[in-house]
Amino acid sequence: MNNALSIVGLVGMALVLILFLSFLKTTGEQKYNPHERILSMTFDAFFIAVLLLMTFVPNLGFIAVTPFISFTLMHLPVLLGAALGGPKKGILYGFVFGVASYIQALSSAGFNALFAFPWVAIPPRLLFGLAAGLVFGFVGKVSQTKTRGLYLTLGSALLTFLHTGLVFLDLYIFYPAEITGLFSSTSPVAAGTGLTFLLIIVIGMLGEMAIAALVIPPLYLATSKVRQRFKQR
């Protein structure tokens, strides 16, 4: 049953992605020459492939810390892609992140199963990608490498914090009783007491923020150089 759900989810994700990419291609067709368009599609294919790989390889994109709660590294490609490509790319990769979260939740239990609905899993990731694209839109205008690195470091950490906030805001909108119950629980079962659950979330968020702050700046600087070389060909 789980395999069937995964297959259905994967096929659905592929179809939605095709439609979404077609929309983006149409809206941006007048802005890019053929070479830039091919380069843009190549980078899209790369980032989407990375996100899919992180989705379907166990404990790569979604890391289980308990049988019921997982943390994620899926925000890293979204941050990097948004820094390189701006808001439109951030929305696209955030959308893929959201659909991936939805598919992963189809075979999950406990807290993770709350994301097994598109309207829960996708909107916060879309907003996260958009915010990343807007925040990092100024990176290319910063000439000094150290200043750019500092901007990327702080931006990556704060955007990761924003992602966690958006996720829990979305969860509270659709599951107010469940989320309130998790944070106020005094029963040491499932995710633990409310305090235990809060500590797990905070520690996980701080870990995600630290990883993003450490990884995104060097990846951006390296990838932007590669991208520039392709543009010059």
MOKA-V834375 format. One record per run of one state. SS is the DSSP state (hx for helix, st for strand, lp for the rest). FROM is the first residue (numbers start at 1). LEN is the number of residues. Records with the same first field share a line. If there is no record, write none. Layout:
# MOKA-V834375
SS: FROM-LEN  FROM-LEN
This chain:
# MOKA-V834375
lp: 1-1  28-6  57-5  65-5  73-2  86-1  107-3  116-2  122-1  142-3  175-1  185-9  233-1
hx: 2-26  34-23  75-11  87-20  110-6  118-4  123-19  145-30  176-9  194-39
st: 62-3  70-3
